[in-house]
Amino acid sequence: MQNVRARMVFNVWIALTIVVALVAVAPAQTRARNTVPEKYKWNPADIYVDDGAWRAAKEELAARLPELARYDDRLGSAASTLADALDARQLMEQQLSRLFTYVNLLNDQDTRQPRYQGMRQEAVQLRADLASTAAFIEPEILTLDPAQLGEFIETEPRLETYRHYLDDLVRRGEHTRSDSEERLLAAVGPLASAPRSIFEVFTGSDFPYPVVTLSDGSSVRLTQAAYTELRARSIRVDRETVMSAFFEAHAAFGSTLGTLMSANVQEDLFEARARGYDSNLELALDAANIPVEVYTRLIEGVNRHLPEFHRYLELRRRMMGVEELHYYDLYAPLVPSVELTYTPEQAIELVRTAVAPLGEEYQAVVQRSFDERWADWFPTDGKRSGAYSAGGAYDVHPFVLLNFAGGYDDVSTVAHELGHAMHSYLSNRALPFAAARYPIFVAEVASTFNESLLIDHVLKSVDDPDVRLSILGNYLENIKGTLFRQAQFAEFELAMHQLAERGEPITGDALASMYLEITRKYYGHEEGVSVVDDYIAHEWSYVPHFYRDFYVYQYATSFTAAEALAQPVKAGDAEATARYLEFLSSGGADYPIELLREAGVDMTTDEPLDLAIREMVRVMDEMERLLDEGAAGGG
């Protein structure tokens, strides 16, 4: 449930939109895990030495849950008692987060293993048990006189750690229910997570991905990893074959996937109504005190800037040399004659050098991430697709999942995920667990900031017009995927939840129709800017982030925030750099809007978006100049 998720953020963020292979890698780029050298595999033993140690820790935590009951109906008796209760819950949540991190790593390195699926289900149930056991805490705190609570905070030093949490609890008081109601809401937590879990297992293990024949006569099974790679193939007929087959296969399960999504949305609607919120969006945003207007302003602003996006699409059409741009052309390399390839060692060195404006300590930790095996680099059989950073093992270090294929985009993904990892590392080091878990709204700032430093560093060392055109094109691709695509997703997601709020059915067909309409608007289908073929209607069903309620818009807002914060740092502004590093060490010590305002950007205004669009226009101007001067393009 949302209240449980808001307290137990396990710092796992998935870079959905940027993991794109640019170089020719065999479709069977996945390999047996035992063939990958150890230095390229993460080491879950840093958390628990083996599964037996995990189970012992899990059983020890389960046995300690009843200890919380000793504080029931006693929180107002003394400031020390309140601090004892919050400390006890915090320690249990910290241990639970560690349990989750370990089992998630092992599950994601091979999603076919029922052992780790089962262990994760045990952790989910334990989370619900902890939430239910601790459900009395917040309602009881809200019965205290505000003056008494304030006096407790001032007289008990341990409560300073919880000052922001307690202030926020009072703010959300009208949406907190009675002790028994909170226990009931917590107890249904495993049911609430069922749609997402079913989706992950179905698409990760059981989905019958189609087999297609490419133009060279080879046959390829279109797993998620293969689709991500082959949609970027330089041969146009192959791109069309791959994309149409992949989404038509999803269309065949439209009823099933639509039912799963309906269950997911209905769970949100149940909690929104139970807690007295006017909408699912308000429920999701209120956890971090984000004004609803920030969400709607993003969608309105991006729609206002669709002409600039359409200019990018026209630039892509020109560079690819096609008469008519199709949706299946959007991932093809803009400059196929430029193939930038990197080893993991080269990628780490490039990223380490690029982040030099953030200081030697930052650089040293980036190097540690490779030397100490924080990351799992290569695609292997059964491995989860995409990329993410997991910072939930608070007293260990962050972990990073990659599916590295050796292209520049893969290096950009390394920079992105290490941005997350550094945010977790610095916040975990600076703050106690309760304050270190930063809000999701700011989660993508550090990652996108690193990408901005990377492209700035690379461009400073590149004079070749074709290579420069390729790197600048990568920047535009990032804007497409992180700003415009995520705003498109956000608009679709809001419309989907509004269907439920109006009492209208959420079916696979309804979602497909709605998704196609919104996508065609963004890509200028009616204006002839880009053709969005009918089968794209089913793309929604492949996006896992729709099971993370109102998550995707934060990619777009974080992108604009990161661009605003990075510009003065890249210009050598020492004060701006210090503010940014302080932001990375601030975890969840304040509301995200305030954290970003302190760092130097106001997300309640249009300025961050407008600044990002101005930078986009500047890049397009340079690319068009390079093309006019004879730089290569073509698809």
QUINOR-V198679 format. One line per field, one symbol per residue. psi: psi as a letter, one per 40 degrees, with the letter a starting at -180 (. if undefined). burial: b if it has 24 or more other C-alpha atoms within 12 Angstrom, else e. A space follows every 10 residues. Layout:
# QUINOR-V198679
psi = ???
burial = ???
This chain:
# QUINOR-V198679
psi = iddddddghe fhhhgdeegh hdihhhdfei ihdeehidee higeeddidi dddddddddd dddededdde ehfededidd dddddddddd dddddddddd ddddddddeg eehddddddd dddddddddd dddedddddd deeihddddd ddddehdded dedddddddd dedeehaidd dddddddedd ddeddddddd dddddehghi hihideeihh hgiddddddd eeiehddddd dddddddddd ddfddddddd dddddddddd ddddefidid dddddddefh hddddddddd ddddeddddd ddddddddde fidhhideee eihdgeehgh iiiddddddd ddddedeeid dddddddddd defdihdihi heiiiaiihh fegdeciiih higheeiddd dddddddddd dddddddddd iiddedhiid dededddddd dddddddddd ehdhdddddd dddddddddd ddcddddddd dddddddddd deeiihiddd dddddddddd ddefddeedh hhideededd eehdeeeghf dddedddddd dddddddddd eehddddddd ddddeebfei idddddddde hheeiedddd dddddddddd ddddddddee iiai.
burial = bbbbbbbbbb bbbbbbbbbb bbbbbebbbb eeeeeeeeeb bbbbbbbbee eeebbebbee bbebbeebee bbbebbeebb bbbbbbbbbb bbbbbbbbbb bbbbbbbbbb bbbeebbebb bbbbbbbbbb bbbbbbbbbb bbbbeeeebe ebbeeeeebb bbbbbbbbbb ebbebbbebe ebbbbbbbbb bbbbbbbbbb bbbbbebebb ebebeeeeeb bbbbbbbbbb bbbbbbbbbb bbbbbbbbbb bebbebbbbb bbbbbbbbbb bbebbebebb bbbbbbbbbb bbebbbbbbe bbbebbebbb bbbbbbbbbb eeebbbbbbb bbbbbbebeb ebebeebbbb bbbbbbbbee ebbebbbbbb ebbbbbbbbb bbbbbbbbbb bbbbbbbbbb bbbbbbbbbb bbbbbbbbbb bbbbbbbbbb bbbbbbbbbb bbbbbbbbbb bbbbbbbbbe eeeebbbbbb bbbbbbbbbb bbbbbbbbbb bbbbbbbbbb beeeebbbbb bbbbbbbbbb bbbbbeeebb bbbbbbbbbb bbbbbbbbbb bbbbbbbbbb bbbbbbbbbb eeeeebbebb bbbbbbbbbb bbbbbbebbb bbbbebebbb bbbebbbebb ebbbebbeee bbbbb
